[in-house]
Amino acid sequence: MNRLLPLIATVSLLTLAPCVCAQPPDLARPRIWTSASGAELMAIFVELSSDHVILRNRQGDHIRILRAKLSATDQALLDEVLGAAPPPSDAASEFAL
């Protein structure tokens, strides 16, 4: 039995390791957000409102940015953490016959 304890401990750690490593990024921590044009902003994610992302910069100001204007990497991060963005609604198609 004593020989099995190290093996059991190793297997347990290997089983739990993916759970620890695969955690999504914490959007409440400051990070550099990048626009599609390459402009960068150190900010904290506040909320996703419709098709806009609201960030808070170091001075405490809220900045509202169209999600589509963020870099592909930042949009993918939001998709990973919050779920994929809904397709843009086309008001004209809602009333089409």
Residue frames as a rotation matrix with the C-alpha (Angstrom) as fourth column:
MET 1
0.566 0.824 0.000 0.00
0.824 -0.566 0.000 0.00
0.000 0.000 -1.000 0.00
ASN 2
0.383 -0.492 -0.782 2.86
0.228 -0.770 0.596 2.40
-0.895 -0.407 -0.183 0.82
ARG 3
-0.688 -0.654 0.315 4.17
0.434 -0.023 0.901 2.01
-0.582 0.756 0.299 -2.75
LEU 4
-0.193 0.713 0.674 0.81
0.960 -0.003 0.279 3.02
0.201 0.701 -0.684 -4.16
LEU 5
0.420 0.412 -0.809 0.51
0.674 -0.738 -0.027 6.32
-0.608 -0.534 -0.588 -2.29
PRO 6
-0.443 -0.598 -0.668 3.02
-0.035 -0.733 0.679 8.22
-0.896 0.325 0.304 -4.49
LEU 7
-0.907 0.148 0.394 1.33
0.420 0.262 0.869 6.84
0.025 0.954 -0.300 -7.60
ILE 8
0.065 0.994 -0.086 -2.13
0.997 -0.061 0.040 7.82
0.034 -0.088 -0.996 -6.36
ALA 9
0.219 -0.050 -0.974 -0.87
0.391 -0.910 0.135 11.32
-0.894 -0.411 -0.180 -5.47
THR 10
-0.786 -0.580 -0.215 0.70
0.004 -0.352 0.936 11.74
-0.619 0.734 0.279 -8.93
VAL 11
-0.667 0.610 0.427 -2.41
0.700 0.319 0.639 10.59
0.253 0.725 -0.640 -10.74
SER 12
0.280 0.794 -0.539 -4.54
0.907 -0.402 -0.121 12.91
-0.313 -0.455 -0.834 -8.61
LEU 13
-0.089 -0.400 -0.912 -2.34
0.109 -0.914 0.390 15.90
-0.990 -0.065 0.125 -9.42
LEU 14
-0.955 -0.283 0.091 -2.30
0.100 -0.015 0.995 15.10
-0.280 0.959 0.043 -13.13
THR 15
-0.335 0.914 0.228 -6.06
0.923 0.270 0.274 14.78
0.189 0.303 -0.934 -13.12
LEU 16
0.471 0.536 -0.701 -6.54
0.725 -0.687 -0.038 18.15
-0.502 -0.490 -0.713 -11.40
ALA 17
-0.488 -0.804 -0.340 -3.86
0.463 -0.569 0.680 20.03
-0.740 0.175 0.650 -13.37
PRO 18
-0.687 0.232 0.688 -6.02
0.632 -0.276 0.724 20.76
0.358 0.933 0.044 -16.45
CYS 19
0.422 0.892 -0.160 -8.68
0.850 -0.328 0.413 22.28
0.316 -0.310 -0.897 -14.20
VAL 20
0.356 -0.371 -0.858 -6.17
0.565 -0.646 0.514 24.66
-0.745 -0.667 -0.020 -12.64
CYS 21
-0.647 -0.760 -0.063 -4.42
0.369 -0.385 0.846 25.63
-0.667 0.524 0.529 -15.88
ALA 22
-0.654 0.411 0.635 -7.49
0.704 0.024 0.710 25.99
0.277 0.911 -0.305 -18.07
GLN 23
0.023 0.685 -0.728 -9.13
0.769 -0.478 -0.425 28.83
-0.639 -0.550 -0.537 -16.15
PRO 24
0.445 0.189 0.875 -10.28
0.797 -0.530 -0.290 31.73
0.409 0.827 -0.386 -18.32
PRO 25
-0.633 -0.711 0.306 -8.52
0.524 -0.684 -0.507 35.08
0.570 -0.161 0.806 -18.01
ASP 26
-0.094 0.548 -0.832 -9.75
0.913 -0.286 -0.292 37.41
-0.398 -0.786 -0.473 -15.29
LEU 27
-0.034 0.146 0.989 -11.29
0.754 -0.645 0.122 40.42
0.656 0.750 -0.088 -17.03
ALA 28
0.915 0.391 -0.098 -11.48
0.344 -0.632 0.694 42.30
0.210 -0.669 -0.713 -13.72
ARG 29
0.260 -0.901 -0.347 -7.69
0.591 -0.136 0.795 42.68
-0.764 -0.412 0.497 -13.75
PRO 30
0.493 -0.127 -0.861 -6.03
-0.515 -0.840 -0.171 45.46
-0.701 0.527 -0.480 -15.75
ARG 31
0.024 -0.501 0.865 -4.84
0.666 0.653 0.360 44.42
-0.746 0.567 0.349 -19.18
ILE 32
-0.674 -0.270 -0.688 -3.91
-0.313 -0.739 0.597 46.05
-0.669 0.618 0.413 -22.45
TRP 33
0.320 0.816 0.482 -6.88
0.452 0.315 -0.834 46.21
-0.832 0.485 -0.268 -24.80
THR 34
-0.761 -0.630 -0.154 -6.11
0.103 -0.351 0.931 46.78
-0.641 0.692 0.332 -28.47
SER 35
0.280 0.843 -0.459 -8.32
-0.437 -0.314 -0.843 48.31
-0.855 0.436 0.280 -31.13
ALA 36
0.685 0.045 0.727 -8.53
0.543 0.633 -0.551 46.95
-0.485 0.773 0.409 -34.66
SER 37
0.893 -0.357 0.276 -6.41
-0.027 -0.653 -0.757 49.95
0.450 0.669 -0.592 -35.74
GLY 38
0.117 -0.913 -0.390 -3.67
0.583 0.381 -0.718 49.07
0.804 -0.143 0.577 -33.21
ALA 39
-0.099 -0.100 0.990 -4.36
-0.579 -0.803 -0.139 51.69
0.809 -0.587 0.022 -30.51
GLU 40
-0.317 -0.111 -0.942 -3.74
0.538 0.797 -0.275 50.31
0.781 -0.594 -0.193 -27.00
LEU 41
0.071 0.415 0.907 -5.41
-0.640 -0.679 0.361 51.07
0.765 -0.606 0.217 -23.68
MET 42
-0.865 -0.276 -0.420 -4.64
0.172 0.623 -0.763 49.73
0.472 -0.732 -0.491 -20.21
ALA 43
-0.337 0.838 0.429 -8.06
-0.860 -0.460 0.222 49.12
0.383 -0.294 0.875 -18.69
ILE 44
-0.886 0.227 0.405 -10.36
-0.080 0.785 -0.614 46.83
-0.457 -0.576 -0.677 -16.76
PHE 45
-0.701 0.712 -0.035 -13.42
0.204 0.248 0.947 45.24
0.683 0.657 -0.319 -18.36
VAL 46
-0.810 0.514 0.283 -16.63
-0.528 -0.428 -0.734 46.62
-0.256 -0.744 0.618 -16.84
GLU 47
-0.058 0.838 0.542 -19.44
-0.014 0.542 -0.840 45.20
-0.998 -0.056 -0.020 -18.95
LEU 48
-0.948 -0.027 0.317 -20.69
0.310 0.145 0.940 44.20
-0.071 0.989 -0.129 -22.34
SER 49
-0.248 0.878 -0.409 -23.68
0.002 -0.422 -0.907 46.32
-0.969 -0.226 0.103 -23.31
SER 50
0.811 0.569 -0.134 -25.36
-0.196 0.049 -0.979 45.26
-0.551 0.821 0.152 -26.54
ASP 51
0.782 -0.544 0.304 -22.60
0.560 0.400 -0.726 45.60
0.273 0.738 0.617 -29.14
HIS 52
0.434 -0.629 0.645 -20.39
-0.433 -0.774 -0.462 47.85
0.790 -0.079 -0.608 -27.00
VAL 53
0.191 -0.489 -0.851 -17.66
0.820 0.557 -0.136 46.98
0.540 -0.672 0.507 -24.52
ILE 54
0.794 0.039 0.607 -17.30
-0.249 -0.889 0.384 49.26
0.555 -0.456 -0.696 -21.52
LEU 55
0.131 -0.860 -0.493 -13.79
0.769 0.402 -0.498 49.52
0.626 -0.314 0.714 -20.05
ARG 56
0.994 0.072 -0.082 -12.44
0.108 -0.737 0.667 51.55
-0.012 -0.672 -0.740 -17.11
ASN 57
0.367 -0.914 0.171 -9.02
0.191 -0.107 -0.976 53.15
0.911 0.390 0.135 -17.52
ARG 58
-0.350 -0.647 -0.678 -6.50
0.796 0.177 -0.579 53.93
0.494 -0.742 0.453 -14.78
GLN 59
-0.938 0.013 0.346 -8.06
-0.130 -0.940 -0.316 57.33
0.321 -0.341 0.883 -14.13
GLY 60
-0.698 0.713 0.063 -11.45
0.246 0.323 -0.914 55.70
-0.672 -0.623 -0.401 -13.50
ASP 61
-0.347 0.566 -0.748 -13.03
-0.823 -0.567 -0.048 56.96
-0.451 0.598 0.662 -16.73
HIS 62
0.083 0.452 0.888 -15.44
0.209 0.864 -0.459 54.61
-0.974 0.224 -0.023 -18.51
ILE 63
-0.588 -0.312 -0.746 -14.66
-0.673 -0.324 0.665 54.10
-0.450 0.893 -0.020 -22.17
ARG 64
0.347 0.795 0.498 -17.33
-0.140 0.569 -0.811 52.70
-0.927 0.211 0.309 -24.49
ILE 65
-0.582 -0.625 -0.521 -16.01
-0.676 0.016 0.736 50.88
-0.452 0.781 -0.432 -27.56
LEU 66
0.534 0.691 -0.488 -17.83
-0.845 0.460 -0.273 49.01
0.036 0.558 0.829 -30.29
ARG 67
0.463 -0.340 0.819 -16.96
-0.187 0.865 0.465 45.34
-0.866 -0.369 0.337 -29.86
ALA 68
0.823 -0.083 0.562 -16.31
0.542 0.409 -0.734 45.13
-0.169 0.909 0.382 -33.61
LYS 69
0.783 -0.552 0.287 -13.66
-0.332 -0.760 -0.559 47.88
0.527 0.342 -0.778 -33.26
LEU 70
0.516 -0.626 0.585 -11.54
-0.605 0.218 0.766 45.74
-0.607 -0.749 -0.266 -30.91
SER 71
-0.422 -0.751 -0.508 -8.70
-0.907 0.346 0.242 43.62
-0.006 0.563 -0.827 -32.24
ALA 72
0.236 0.468 -0.852 -9.51
-0.519 0.801 0.296 40.07
0.821 0.372 0.432 -33.32
THR 73
-0.582 -0.542 -0.606 -7.53
0.233 0.602 -0.763 38.82
0.779 -0.586 -0.224 -30.30
ASP 74
-0.942 0.254 0.222 -9.57
-0.314 -0.426 -0.848 40.87
-0.121 -0.868 0.481 -27.83
GLN 75
-0.033 0.965 -0.260 -12.83
-0.978 0.022 0.208 39.86
0.207 0.261 0.943 -29.49
ALA 76
0.028 -0.033 -0.999 -11.77
-0.145 0.989 -0.037 36.20
0.989 0.146 0.023 -29.22
LEU 77
-0.915 -0.374 -0.153 -10.97
0.118 0.116 -0.986 36.73
0.387 -0.920 -0.062 -25.53
LEU 78
-0.584 0.774 0.243 -14.45
-0.783 -0.458 -0.421 38.14
-0.214 -0.436 0.874 -24.93
ASP 79
0.193 0.630 -0.752 -15.95
-0.758 0.582 0.293 35.19
0.623 0.514 0.590 -26.84
GLU 80
-0.387 -0.457 -0.801 -13.97
0.099 0.843 -0.529 32.79
0.917 -0.284 -0.281 -24.67
VAL 81
-0.988 -0.089 -0.124 -14.94
0.134 -0.115 -0.984 34.38
0.073 -0.989 0.125 -21.37
LEU 82
-0.601 0.787 -0.137 -18.44
-0.493 -0.501 -0.712 35.71
-0.629 -0.361 0.689 -22.08
GLY 83
0.038 0.603 0.797 -19.59
0.522 0.668 -0.530 33.60
-0.852 0.436 -0.290 -25.01
ALA 84
-0.653 -0.312 0.690 -19.72
0.753 -0.170 0.636 34.34
-0.081 0.935 0.346 -28.70
ALA 85
-0.754 0.371 -0.542 -21.18
-0.279 -0.928 -0.247 37.64
-0.594 -0.036 0.803 -29.81
PRO 86
0.146 0.860 0.489 -24.63
0.440 0.387 -0.810 37.39
-0.886 0.334 -0.322 -31.34
PRO 87
-0.464 -0.291 0.837 -24.75
0.886 -0.148 0.439 38.10
-0.004 0.945 0.327 -35.05
PRO 88
-0.933 0.135 -0.333 -25.58
-0.089 -0.985 -0.149 41.73
-0.348 -0.109 0.931 -35.85
SER 89
-0.127 0.960 0.249 -29.30
0.603 0.274 -0.749 42.21
-0.788 0.055 -0.614 -36.20
ASP 90
-0.967 -0.064 0.245 -30.57
0.244 -0.487 0.839 43.43
0.065 0.871 0.487 -39.51
ALA 91
-0.577 0.784 -0.230 -33.69
-0.152 -0.379 -0.913 45.48
-0.802 -0.492 0.338 -38.81
ALA 92
-0.304 0.465 -0.832 -34.80
-0.946 -0.248 0.208 45.24
-0.109 0.850 0.515 -42.42
SER 93
-0.693 -0.003 -0.721 -34.78
-0.282 0.921 0.267 41.44
0.664 0.389 -0.639 -42.39
GLU 94
-0.930 0.367 -0.024 -36.96
0.151 0.320 -0.935 41.35
-0.336 -0.873 -0.353 -39.26
PHE 95
-0.155 0.923 -0.352 -39.85
-0.308 -0.383 -0.871 42.85
-0.939 -0.027 0.344 -41.19
ALA 96
-0.756 -0.167 -0.633 -39.29
-0.653 0.117 0.749 41.13
-0.051 0.979 -0.197 -44.52
LEU 97
0.325 0.935 0.141 -42.24
-0.862 0.355 -0.362 39.19
-0.388 -0.004 0.922 -45.90
